[in-house]
Amino acid sequence: MMKLAALLPVALTLGTAQQIEEARRFSLPNGLEEISGLAIASERSVFAHNDEHAIVYEIELERGRILRAFALGDPTLEGDFEGIARVGSRVFLITSDGLIYAANIGRHRQRVPYTVHDSGVGPHCEIEGLSASPQPGELLILCKRGRRGGMQTDARRLTVYRWSIDSEHALETPFLSLALSGFLTKEERPDFRPSGIDWDPNSGAIYIVSGRNRLMLTFDRRGTLLEKRRLTPRQHPMTEGIAMLGGRWIALADEGTATRRGRLTVYPAR
């Protein structure tokens, strides 16, 4: 099995002093330099992907090892992938224009067949995240920003759609449609670009990160803001994915650059 870089010390302003002390941070391999999404794989690991190829990596959170990597299609499917979700024995990848690719979880180095579904959300907004849903048999689709002419998506609102698994087209009425003025300051709104989403089945809360202005927001399923946290620029230069693990851990993925590797940071939830 491949090993990631050695565990590095972390000094972040996320949560309590105990959280900061117990945090773990790993540098990601080249295949995940442009990491774009996270999903729960097990109690101790996450699935991750980059934004160009449909290769799914399972990363152990204790020592940062790659446990397996499998690809959708032969040759490997290419696209602008912006989010991943796991439901049962299947994974789902979504593109920025709303195509959802579904496949069974593969073994290490396996190529797996897939099906493709058009969520119908693409004409309304640019998509930036995917998550399991409080409603069984559905996924949550996170909008980054509305597209010109979109019927349901307003740039002044946070919008999350629902998609029934294996169907064509998401439900027309968004799962959440919240005015930014209700939970962001006037200074925060211009840079707000949602970049990752995850639903925590233990608490029932929905977590959304905005990499551009380094915010992590927690909502209940009715859209009430429960908590707002800030991420420091040094440690979280561009957060693209979030996964909540069993109410115990928060995993955050940060995209790399030509001179900086992608990063995976794991915090105690409380």
PAZAPA-4460 file (N, C-alpha, C; in steps of 0.05 Angstrom, whole numbers, plus 32768, in hexadecimal, padded with zeros to 4 digits):
% residues 270
    n_x    n_y    n_z   ca_x   ca_y   ca_z    c_x    c_y    c_z   seq   type   mol
   8011   7FE8   8000   8000   8000   8000   8011   8019   8000     1      M     A
   8008   802E   7FF3   8017   8046   7FF1   8014   8056   800B     2      M     A
   8029   8065   8013   8028   8076   802B   8028   8093   8023     3      K     A
   8019   80A3   8032   8019   80C0   802E   8031   80CB   803E     4      L     A
   8034   80E5   803C   804A   80F2   804B   8045   80EF   8069     5      A     A
   805A   80F2   8078   8058   80EF   8095   8045   8103   80A1     6      A     A
   8039   80FB   80B8   8027   810C   80C6   8034   8127   80CE     7      L     A
   8027   813D   80C9   8032   8157   80CF   8022   8165   80E5     8      L     A
   802F   8175   80F5   8020   8184   810A   800E   8198   80FD     9      P     A
   7FF8   819E   810B   7FE4   81B0   8101   7FDE   81C6   8116    10      V     A
   7FDB   81DE   810E   7FD4   81F4   8120   7FBE   8204   8113    11      A     A
   7FA5   81FB   8116   7F8E   8208   8109   7F7B   8213   811E    12      L     A
   7F6A   8225   8115   7F57   8231   8126   7F3C   8224   8124    13      T     A
   7F3B   820A   811D   7F22   81FB   811B   7F1D   81EE   8136    14      L     A
   7F08   81F7   8144   7F00   81EA   815C   7F12   81F0   8174    15      G     A
   7F12   81DD   8187   7F1F   81E1   81A0   7F3D   81DB   819E    16      T     A
   7F4C   81E3   81B4   7F68   81DD   81B5   7F6E   81BF   81B3    17      A     A
   7F5D   81AF   81BF   7F60   8192   81BE   7F5E   8188   81A1    18      Q     A
   7F4A   8193   8192   7F48   818C   8176   7F61   8191   8166    19      Q     A
   7F6C   81A9   816B   7F84   81B1   815C   7F9B   819F   8163    20      I     A
   7F9E   8198   817C   7FB4   8187   8185   7FB2   816B   8179    21      E     A
   7F99   8161   8176   7F95   8146   816C   7F92   8144   814E    22      E     A
   7F92   815A   8140   7F8F   8159   8123   7FA5   814B   8115    23      A     A
   7F9F   813F   80FE   7FB2   8132   80ED   7FB1   813F   80D1    24      R     A
   7FC9   8142   80C5   7FCA   814D   80AA   7FDC   813D   8098    25      R     A
   7FD3   8136   8080   7FE3   8126   806E   7FE6   8134   8053    26      F     A
   7FFD   8132   8047   8000   813B   802C   7FF7   8124   8019    27      S     A
   7FE9   812B   8004   7FDD   8117   7FF3   7FEF   8111   7FDB    28      L     A
   7FED   80F9   7FCF   7FFE   80F2   7FB8   7FF6   8102   7F9F    29      P     A
   8007   8100   7F8A   8002   8110   7F72   7FE7   810C   7F66    30      N     A
   7FDC   80F4   7F67   7FC2   80EF   7F5C   7FAC   80FE   7F69    31      G     A
   7FB1   8109   7F81   7F9C   8118   7F8F   7FA5   8135   7F93    32      L     A
   7FB7   813F   7F82   7FC0   815B   7F85   7FA8   816E   7F82    33      E     A
   7F95   8167   7F70   7F7D   8177   7F6C   7F65   8169   7F78    34      E     A
   7F68   8161   7F91   7F52   8154   7F9F   7F39   8165   7F9E    35      I     A
   7F22   8157   7F9A   7F0A   8166   7F96   7EF2   815C   7FA5    36      S     A
   7EF5   8148   7FB5   7EDE   813E   7FC5   7EE6   8128   7FD8    37      G     A
   7ED6   8125   7FED   7EDA   8110   8001   7EBF   8103   8007    38      L     A
   7EC0   80EA   800F   7EA8   80DC   8019   7EB1   80C6   802C    39      A     A
   7EA0   80BE   803E   7EA7   80AA   8052   7EAA   808F   8044    40      I     A
   7EC0   8081   8049   7EC4   8066   803F   7EBF   8052   8055    41      A     A
   7EC9   8059   806D   7EC4   8048   8085   7EC7   805A   809D    42      S     A
   7EC7   804F   80B5   7ECA   805F   80CD   7EE6   806B   80CE    43      E     A
   7EF9   8060   80C0   7F15   8069   80C2   7F21   8070   80A7    44      R     A
   7F11   8074   8093   7F1C   807B   8079   7F08   808C   8068    45      S     A
   7F12   809A   8054   7F02   80AA   8043   7F08   80A2   8026    46      V     A
   7EF4   80A6   8014   7EF8   80A5   7FF7   7EFE   80C2   7FEE    47      F     A
   7F10   80C4   7FDA   7F17   80DE   7FCF   7F1C   80DB   7FB1    48      A     A
   7F1A   80F1   7FA3   7F1F   80F1   7F86   7F2A   810C   7F7E    49      H     A
   7F36   810D   7F65   7F3E   8127   7F5B   7F2A   8131   7F47    50      N     A
   7F2F   8148   7F3B   7F1A   8155   7F2A   7F1C   814F   7F0D    51      D     A
   7F2E   813C   7F05   7F31   8136   7EE8   7F2C   8119   7EE1    52      E     A
   7F31   8107   7EF3   7F2E   80EA   7EEC   7F1E   80DC   7F02    53      H     A
   7F0D   80CA   7EF9   7EFB   80BB   7F0B   7F0B   80A4   7F18    54      A     A
   7F1F   80AB   7F27   7F2E   8097   7F38   7F27   809D   7F55    55      I     A
   7F1D   8089   7F63   7F15   808C   7F7F   7F2B   807F   7F90    56      V     A
   7F35   808F   7FA3   7F49   8086   7FB6   7F3C   8083   7FD2    57      Y     A
   7F44   806D   7FE0   7F3C   806B   7FFC   7F54   8070   800D    58      E     A
   7F52   8084   801F   7F68   808D   8030   7F62   8087   804D    59      I     A
   7F74   8078   8059   7F72   8073   8076   7F79   808C   8085    60      E     A
   7F6B   8092   809B   7F6E   80AB   80A9   7F82   80A9   80C1    61      L     A
   7F8A   8091   80C8   7F9C   808E   80DE   7FB9   8095   80D6    62      E     A
   7FC2   808A   80BF   7FDD   808E   80B6   7FDF   809A   809A    63      R     A
   7FC8   809F   808E   7FC7   80AB   8074   7FCF   8099   805D    64      G     A
   7FCB   807F   8060   7FD1   806D   804A   7FBB   806C   8035    65      R     A
   7FC3   8067   801C   7FAF   8061   8007   7FA9   8044   8009    66      I     A
   7F90   803D   8010   7F88   8021   8013   7F82   8014   7FF8    67      L     A
   7F76   8024   7FE6   7F70   801A   7FCB   7F69   8032   7FB9    68      R     A
   7F6B   802C   7F9F   7F63   8040   7F8B   7F56   8030   7F74    69      A     A
   7F3E   8038   7F6C   7F31   802B   7F56   7F26   8040   7F43    70      F     A
   7F23   8038   7F2A   7F1B   804B   7F15   7F00   8044   7F09    71      A     A
   7EF2   8058   7F01   7ED9   8055   7EF2   7EDF   8054   7ED4    72      L     A
   7ED8   803E   7EC7   7EDB   803C   7EAB   7EF6   8032   7EA2    73      G     A
   7EF7   8029   7E88   7F10   8020   7E7B   7F0F   8029   7E5E    74      D     A
   7F1D   803F   7E57   7F30   804E   7E67   7F22   805E   7E7D    75      P     A
   7F31   8069   7E8F   7F27   8078   7EA6   7F16   8090   7E9D    76      T     A
   7EFF   8092   7EA9   7EEC   80A8   7EA2   7EF9   80C3   7EA9    77      L     A
   7EF7   80D6   7E98   7F01   80F1   7E9D   7EEA   8105   7E9E    78      E     A
   7EEE   811A   7EAE   7ED9   812E   7EB0   7EE1   8143   7EC5    79      G     A
   7ECF   8156   7ECA   7ED3   816A   7EDF   7EC4   8161   7EF8    80      D     A
   7ED0   814F   7F07   7EC3   8143   7F1E   7EC5   8155   7F37    81      F     A
   7EAE   815A   7F44   7EAD   816D   7F5A   7EA2   8162   7F74    82      E     A
   7E9B   8149   7F75   7E91   813F   7F8F   7E8E   8121   7F8E    83      G     A
   7E8E   8114   7FA5   7E8B   80F7   7FA8   7E79   80F1   7FBF    84      I     A
   7E6A   80DC   7FBD   7E59   80D2   7FD3   7E5A   80B4   7FD2    85      A     A
   7E56   80A8   7FEA   7E54   808B   7FEC   7E3A   8084   7FF8    86      R     A
   7E2B   8071   7FEC   7E13   8067   7FF7   7E14   8048   7FF5    87      V     A
   7E16   803B   800B   7E18   801E   800B   7E31   8015   7FFD    88      G     A
   7E2E   8003   7FE9   7E45   7FF8   7FDB   7E4B   8008   7FC1    89      S     A
   7E40   801F   7FBE   7E45   802F   7FA6   7E50   804A   7FAC    90      R     A
   7E5F   8055   7F99   7E68   8071   7F9A   7E5C   8080   7F82    91      V     A
   7E5A   809A   7F87   7E4F   80AC   7F73   7E61   80C4   7F6F    92      F     A
   7E68   80CB   7F57   7E78   80E2   7F50   7E67   80F5   7F40    93      L     A
   7E69   810F   7F46   7E5A   8123   7F37   7E6C   8137   7F29    94      I     A
   7E65   8140   7F11   7E74   8154   7F03   7E69   816F   7F08    95      T     A
   7E78   8184   7EFF   7E6F   819F   7F04   7E55   81A6   7EF5    96      S     A
   7E4F   8196   7EDF   7E37   819C   7ED0   7E20   8188   7ED7    97      D     A
   7E23   8179   7EED   7E0D   8169   7EF7   7E0A   814D   7EEE    98      G     A
   7E1E   8141   7EE1   7E1D   8125   7EDA   7E27   8115   7EF2    99      L     A
   7E18   8100   7EF8   7E1E   80EF   7F0F   7E26   80D3   7F05   100      I     A
   7E3E   80CA   7F0D   7E48   80B0   7F05   7E47   809D   7F1D   101      Y     A
   7E39   8086   7F1A   7E36   8074   7F30   7E44   805A   7F2A   102      A     A
   7E52   804E   7F3F   7E61   8035   7F3B   7E62   8027   7F55   103      A     A
   7E65   800C   7F54   7E6B   7FFD   7F6C   7E87   8003   7F75   104      N     A
   7E8B   8002   7F8F   7EA6   8006   7F9B   7EB8   7FEF   7F91   105      I     A
   7ECF   7FF7   7F86   7EE1   7FE3   7F7A   7EF7   7FDB   7F8D   106      G     A
   7F05   7FC6   7F85   7F1E   7FBD   7F92   7F35   7FCE   7F89   107      R     A
   7F4C   7FCB   7F97   7F64   7FDA   7F90   7F6C   7FD4   7F73   108      H     A
   7F70   7FE9   7F63   7F78   7FE8   7F47   7F63   7FDD   7F35   109      R     A
   7F4B   7FDA   7F3E   7F36   7FCF   7F2D   7F29   7FE6   7F1C   110      Q     A
   7F21   7FDF   7F04   7F10   7FF1   7EF4   7EF4   7FE8   7EF6   111      R     A
   7EE2   7FFA   7EFC   7EC6   7FF2   7F01   7EB4   7FFF   7EED   112      V     A
   7E9E   7FF1   7EE4   7E8B   7FFD   7ED2   7E7A   8012   7EE1   113      P     A
   7E6D   8024   7ED2   7E5E   8039   7EDF   7E45   803F   7ECF   114      Y     A
   7E32   804C   7EDB   7E1B   8058   7ECE   7E1C   8076   7ED1   115      T     A
   7E10   8084   7EBE   7E10   80A1   7EBF   7DF3   80AC   7EBF   116      V     A
   7DEF   80C1   7ECF   7DD4   80CD   7ED2   7DD7   80EB   7ED0   117      H     A
   7DC5   80F8   7EC3   7DC4   8115   7EC2   7DB2   811F   7ED8   118      D     A
   7DBE   812C   7EEC   7DAD   8136   7F02   7D9B   814D   7EFA   119      S     A
   7DA1   815A   7EE4   7D91   8171   7EDB   7D97   818B   7EEA   120      G     A
   7DAA   818A   7EFC   7DB1   81A2   7F0C   7DC5   81B4   7EFD   121      V     A
   7DD4   81A9   7EEA   7DE8   81B8   7EDC   7DDF   81D2   7ED0   122      G     A
   7DC8   81D3   7EC2   7DBF   81EC   7EB7   7DBA   8202   7ECB   123      P     A
   7DB5   81FA   7EE4   7DAE   820E   7EF9   7DC7   8219   7F07   124      H     A
   7DDB   8207   7F0B   7DF2   8211   7F1A   7E0B   8200   7F14   125      C     A
   7E22   820B   7F1B   7E3B   81FC   7F1B   7E3D   81EC   7F34   126      E     A
   7E42   81D3   7F32   7E40   81C0   7F49   7E5C   81BC   7F55   127      I     A
   7E5D   81BA   7F70   7E76   81B9   7F7D   7E77   81A5   7F94   128      E     A
   7E62   8194   7F97   7E63   8181   7FAC   7E4C   816D   7FAB   129      G     A
   7E50   8156   7FB8   7E3C   8140   7FB8   7E3E   8133   7FD4   130      L     A
   7E27   812A   7FDE   7E26   811D   7FF8   7E0F   810A   7FFA   131      S     A
   7E11   80F7   800D   7DFA   80E8   8015   7DE5   80FB   8020   132      A     A
   7DCC   80F2   8023   7DB6   8103   802B   7DA8   80F9   8044   133      S     A
   7D9B   810B   8053   7D8B   8101   8069   7D74   80EF   8060   134      P     A
   7D6B   80F3   8047   7D56   80E3   803C   7D62   80CA   802E   135      Q     A
   7D5B   80B2   8037   7D67   809A   802A   7D61   8099   800C   136      P     A
   7D75   8090   7FFD   7D71   808E   7FE0   7D76   80A7   7FD1   137      G     A
   7D80   80BC   7FDF   7D85   80D5   7FD1   7DA2   80DF   7FD7   138      E     A
   7DAB   80F1   7FC5   7DC5   80FF   7FC9   7DC0   811D   7FCA   139      L     A
   7DD2   812B   7FD7   7DD1   8148   7FD7   7DE5   8154   7FC3   140      L     A
   7DDD   8167   7FB3   7DEE   8174   7F9F   7DF2   8191   7FA7   141      I     A
   7E0B   8199   7FAA   7E12   81B4   7FB3   7E18   81C6   7F9B   142      L     A
   7E0A   81DD   7F9B   7E10   81F1   7F86   7E25   8204   7F8F   143      C     A
   7E38   8209   7F7E   7E4D   821D   7F83   7E43   8239   7F7D   144      K     A
   7E37   823C   7F65   7E2C   8255   7F5D   7E18   8250   7F46   145      R     A
   7E05   8262   7F44   7DF0   825F   7F2F   7DFB   8265   7F13   146      G     A
   7DEF   8258   7F00   7DF5   825E   7EE4   7DE1   8273   7ED9   147      R     A
   7DEA   8283   7EC6   7DD8   8297   7EBA   7DC0   8288   7EAE   148      R     A
   7DA8   8291   7EB5   7D90   8285   7EAA   7D85   826E   7EBB   149      G     A
   7D94   8266   7ED0   7D8A   8251   7EE1   7D70   8259   7EEF   150      G     A
   7D5D   8246   7EF1   7D43   824D   7EFB   7D42   824D   7F1A   151      M     A
   7D51   823B   7F26   7D4E   8237   7F43   7D65   8242   7F54   152      Q     A
   7D7B   8249   7F47   7D93   824F   7F57   7D99   826D   7F55   153      T     A
   7D9C   827A   7F6C   7DA2   8296   7F6E   7DBE   8299   7F7B   154      D     A
   7DCE   82AA   7F6F   7DEA   82AE   7F79   7DEA   82B8   7F96   155      A     A
   7DD4   82C4   7F9F   7DD2   82CE   7FBA   7DC8   82B9   7FCE   156      R     A
   7DC7   82A0   7FC5   7DBC   828B   7FD6   7DCF   8273   7FD6   157      R     A
   7DCE   8263   7FEC   7DDB   8249   7FED   7DC6   8235   7FE5   158      L     A
   7DCC   8225   7FD0   7DB8   8212   7FC5   7DC3   81F6   7FC5   159      T     A
   7DB3   81E3   7FCF   7DBA   81C7   7FCF   7DA1   81B8   7FC4   160      V     A
   7DA6   81A8   7FAF   7D91   8198   7FA3   7D91   817B   7FAE   161      Y     A
   7D7B   816D   7FA9   7D79   8151   7FAF   7D76   8141   7F95   162      R     A
   7D84   812A   7F94   7D82   8118   7F7D   7D7C   80FD   7F87   163      W     A
   7D67   80F1   7F7C   7D5F   80D6   7F83   7D71   80C2   7F74   164      S     A
   7D7F   80B1   7F82   7D93   809F   7F76   7D87   8090   7F5E   165      I     A
   7D96   8090   7F48   7D90   8082   7F2F   7D79   808E   7F20   166      D     A
   7D70   80A6   7F28   7D5B   80B3   7F18   7D68   80C7   7F05   167      S     A
   7D59   80D2   7EF3   7D62   80E8   7EE2   7D55   8101   7EEC   168      E     A
   7D65   8115   7EF2   7D5D   812F   7EFC   7D57   8130   7F1A   169      H     A
   7D63   8144   7F26   7D5F   8149   7F42   7D43   8155   7F46   170      A     A
   7D3A   8155   7F60   7D20   8161   7F66   7D22   817F   7F60   171      L     A
   7D0D   818A   7F55   7D0E   81A7   7F4D   7D10   81B9   7F65   172      E     A
   7D03   81B2   7F7B   7D05   81C3   7F93   7D1F   81BC   7FA2   173      T     A
   7D31   81D0   7FA6   7D4A   81CA   7FB4   7D46   81C0   7FD0   174      P     A
   7D58   81B0   7FD9   7D58   81A6   7FF5   7D5D   81BE   8008   175      F     A
   7D70   81CF   8001   7D75   81E8   800F   7D77   81FF   7FFB   176      L     A
   7D6C   8215   8002   7D6F   822E   7FF2   7D6F   8244   8006   177      S     A
   7D87   824D   800E   7D8A   8260   8025   7D97   827A   801C   178      L     A
   7D8B   8290   8024   7D97   82AA   801E   7DB1   82AD   802C   179      A     A
   7DC6   82B5   801E   7DE0   82B8   802B   7DE0   82CC   8041   180      L     A
   7DCF   82E0   803E   7DCD   82F5   8053   7DC4   82EA   806E   181      S     A
   7DB8   82D1   806E   7DAE   82C6   8087   7DC4   82B9   8098   182      G     A
   7DDC   82B4   808C   7DF0   82A7   809C   7E0D   82B0   8096   183      F     A
   7E10   82C3   8083   7E2A   82CE   807D   7E2A   82EC   8081   184      L     A
   7E40   82F7   8089   7E43   8314   808B   7E45   8320   806F   185      T     A
   7E42   833A   806D   7E44   8348   8053   7E5F   8344   8047   186      K     A
   7E74   8343   8058   7E8F   833F   804F   7E95   8322   8045   187      E     A
   7E86   830F   8050   7E8B   82F3   8049   7E7D   82EB   802F   188      E     A
   7E68   82F8   8028   7E57   82EF   8012   7E65   82F0   7FF7   189      R     A
   7E75   8304   7FEF   7E80   8305   7FD4   7E93   82ED   7FCF   190      P     A
   7EA1   82E3   7FE3   7EB4   82CD   7FDE   7EA8   82B2   7FE5   191      D     A
   7E8F   82B0   7FEA   7E83   8296   7FF2   7E7F   8285   7FD9   192      F     A
   7E8E   826F   7FD8   7E8C   825C   7FC2   7E8C   8240   7FCF   193      R     A
   7E74   8234   7FD4   7E73   821A   7FE0   7E84   8206   7FD0   194      P     A
   7E94   81F6   7FDE   7EA6   81E4   7FD0   7EA5   81C7   7FDA   195      S     A
   7E96   81C1   7FEF   7E93   81A6   7FF9   7E7C   81A4   800C   196      G     A
   7E70   818C   800D   7E58   8187   801D   7E59   816B   8028   197      I     A
   7E4F   8167   8041   7E4B   814D   804C   7E35   814D   8060   198      D     A
   7E25   8139   8060   7E10   8135   8074   7E1A   8121   8088   199      W     A
   7E17   8128   80A2   7E20   8117   80B8   7E08   8107   80C3   200      D     A
   7E06   80ED   80BE   7DEF   80DE   80C8   7DED   80DC   80E6   201      P     A
   7E04   80E1   80F4   7E03   80DF   8111   7DF5   80F7   811E   202      N     A
   7DFB   810F   8114   7DEF   8127   811F   7DD7   8131   810F   203      S     A
   7DD6   8127   80F5   7DC1   8131   80E3   7DC8   814C   80D7   204      G     A
   7DE0   8157   80DD   7DE7   8171   80D3   7DF4   816F   80B7   205      A     A
   7DF3   8185   80A8   7DFF   8187   808E   7E16   819B   808F   206      I     A
   7E2D   8193   8086   7E45   81A3   8087   7E4D   81AC   806B   207      Y     A
   7E52   81C6   8069   7E5A   81D2   804F   7E73   81E3   8053   208      I     A
   7E87   81DF   8042   7E9F   81EF   8043   7EA0   8201   802A   209      V     A
   7EAB   8219   802E   7EB0   822C   8018   7ECE   8231   8018   210      S     A
   7EDC   8225   8005   7EF9   8226   8004   7F03   8243   7FFF   211      G     A
   7EF5   8252   7FF0   7EFF   826D   7FE8   7F01   827F   8000   212      R     A
   7EED   827F   8011   7EEF   8291   8029   7EF2   8281   8043   213      N     A
   7EF8   8267   8040   7F01   8256   8057   7EED   8256   806E   214      R     A
   7ED5   824E   8067   7EC0   824B   807B   7EB6   822E   807B   215      L     A
   7EAF   8224   8093   7EA1   820B   8096   7E87   8210   80A5   216      M     A
   7E71   820A   8098   7E56   8210   80A2   7E48   81F6   80A9   217      L     A
   7E39   81F7   80BF   7E29   81E0   80C7   7E0B   81E8   80C8   218      T     A
   7DFA   81D9   80BA   7DDD   81DF   80B9   7DCE   81C6   80C3   219      F     A
   7DB6   81CB   80CD   7DA4   81B4   80D1   7D95   81B0   80B6   220      D     A
   7D85   819B   80B4   7D79   8195   809B   7D64   81A8   8092   221      R     A
   7D5C   81BB   80A4   7D49   81D0   809D   7D57   81E9   8093   222      R     A
   7D72   81E9   8095   7D81   8200   808B   7D88   8214   80A1   223      G     A
   7D84   820D   80BA   7D8C   821F   80D0   7DAA   821C   80D5   224      T     A
   7DB8   8233   80D5   7DD5   8232   80DA   7DDA   822B   80F7   225      L     A
   7DEA   8215   80FB   7DF1   820C   8116   7E0C   8216   811F   226      L     A
   7E1F   8219   810C   7E3A   8221   8113   7E49   822B   80FA   227      E     A
   7E5A   823E   80FF   7E6C   8249   80EA   7E89   8248   80F4   228      K     A
   7E9A   823B   80E5   7EB6   8239   80ED   7EC8   8245   80D7   229      R     A
   7EDE   824F   80DF   7EF2   825A   80CC   7F0A   8248   80CA   230      R     A
   7F15   8246   80B2   7F2D   8236   80AD   7F44   8249   80A7   231      L     A
   7F5C   8244   80B1   7F72   8256   80AC   7F7D   8253   8090   232      T     A
   7F85   8269   8083   7F8F   8267   8067   7FA8   8255   8065   233      P     A
   7FB9   8256   8079   7FD2   8247   8077   7FCD   8229   8075   234      R     A
   7FBC   821F   8085   7FB7   8202   8086   7FA1   81F9   8073   235      Q     A
   7F8F   820B   806C   7F79   8204   805A   7F77   8218   8043   236      H     A
   7F8A   8217   8030   7F8B   822B   801A   7F73   8228   8007   237      P     A
   7F69   820F   8003   7F52   820C   7FF1   7F44   81F2   7FF7   238      M     A
   7F31   81F3   800A   7F23   81DA   8013   7F0E   81D3   7FFE   239      T     A
   7F10   81BA   7FF4   7EFE   81B0   7FDF   7EEC   8199   7FE7   240      E     A
   7EF1   818D   7FFE   7EE1   8176   8007   7EE0   8174   8025   241      G     A
   7ECA   8168   802E   7EC5   8164   804B   7EB7   8149   804F   242      I     A
   7EBF   813B   8064   7EB1   8122   806B   7EB0   8120   808A   243      A     A
   7E98   811A   8094   7E93   8116   80B0   7E93   80F8   80B6   244      M     A
   7EA4   80F0   80C9   7EA8   80D3   80CD   7E9E   80CB   80E9   245      L     A
   7E86   80C0   80E9   7E7B   80B4   8101   7E78   80C7   8119   246      G     A
   7E76   80E1   8114   7E73   80F4   8129   7E8D   80F8   8139   247      G     A
   7EA3   80EB   812F   7EBD   80EC   813E   7ED2   80FD   8130   248      R     A
   7ED1   80FD   8115   7EE6   810B   8106   7EDB   811C   80F0   249      W     A
   7EE9   8132   80EA   7EE3   8143   80D3   7EFB   8141   80C1   250      I     A
   7EF7   8139   80A8   7F0D   8138   8094   7F09   814E   8080   251      A     A
   7F1E   815D   807B   7F1D   8173   8068   7F33   816F   8053   252      L     A
   7F2C   8173   8039   7F3F   8170   8023   7F45   818B   8017   253      A     A
   7F5F   8191   8013   7F67   81AA   8007   7F76   81A5   7FED   254      D     A
   7F6E   81B2   7FD8   7F7A   81AF   7FBE   7F97   81BA   7FBE   255      E     A
   7FA9   81AD   7FB0   7FC4   81B6   7FAE   7FC8   81C8   7F96   256      G     A
   7FE2   81D0   7F91   7FE9   81E0   7F7B   8002   81D3   7F6E   257      T     A
   800E   81E2   7F5B   8026   81D7   7F4E   803D   81D5   7F62   258      A     A
   803C   81E4   7F78   8052   81E4   7F8B   804A   81D9   7FA7   259      T     A
   8031   81D1   7FAA   8027   81C8   7FC3   8015   81B0   7FBF   260      R     A
   801A   819A   7FCE   800A   8182   7FCC   7FEE   8187   7FD8   261      R     A
   7FDB   8177   7FCE   7FC1   8177   7FDB   7FC3   816D   7FF8   262      G     A
   7FB0   8174   8008   7FB1   816D   8025   7F98   8161   802F   263      R     A
   7F9B   814F   8042   7F84   8144   8051   7F88   8149   806E   264      L     A
   7F76   8157   807B   7F78   815D   8097   7F60   8150   80A6   265      T     A
   7F66   8144   80BD   7F52   8136   80CC   7F52   8141   80E9   266      V     A
   7F3A   814A   80F1   7F36   8156   810C   7F23   8145   811C   267      Y     A
   7F26   8144   8137   7F11   813A   8147   7EF8   814C   8144   268      P     A
   7EE0   8140   8143   7EC8   8150   813E   7EC3   8163   8155   269      A     A
   7EC9   815B   816E   7EC4   816C   8185   7EDC   816B   8198   270      R     A
***
